[in-house]
Amino acid sequence: MVMKLFMEIKNIFADLASTLILGKNKDAANLAIILSEKTKALAEELGK
């Protein structure tokens, strides 16, 4: 489960970077929210 979350976070970072480069700030904000949720889930999983 932890490895899956790491991979998802890595992919979200890549999407976020390309979205910011393209200047799509609204899309970037949505990705940032998703990234926050995934990192919270990862922290909870690692805290077990």
Contacts in CASP RR format, 6 or more apart in sequence:
PFRMAT RR
TARGET T0000
AUTHOR 0000-0000-0000
METHOD contacts of the structure
MODEL  1
MVMKLFMEIKNIFADLASTLILGKNKDAANLAIILSEKTKALAEELGK
1 45 0 8 1.000
2 42 0 8 1.000
2 45 0 8 1.000
2 46 0 8 1.000
5 38 0 8 1.000
5 41 0 8 1.000
5 42 0 8 1.000
5 45 0 8 1.000
6 42 0 8 1.000
8 38 0 8 1.000
9 35 0 8 1.000
9 38 0 8 1.000
9 39 0 8 1.000
9 42 0 8 1.000
12 31 0 8 1.000
12 34 0 8 1.000
12 35 0 8 1.000
12 38 0 8 1.000
13 35 0 8 1.000
15 31 0 8 1.000
16 28 0 8 1.000
16 31 0 8 1.000
16 32 0 8 1.000
16 35 0 8 1.000
19 27 0 8 1.000
19 28 0 8 1.000
19 31 0 8 1.000
20 28 0 8 1.000
END
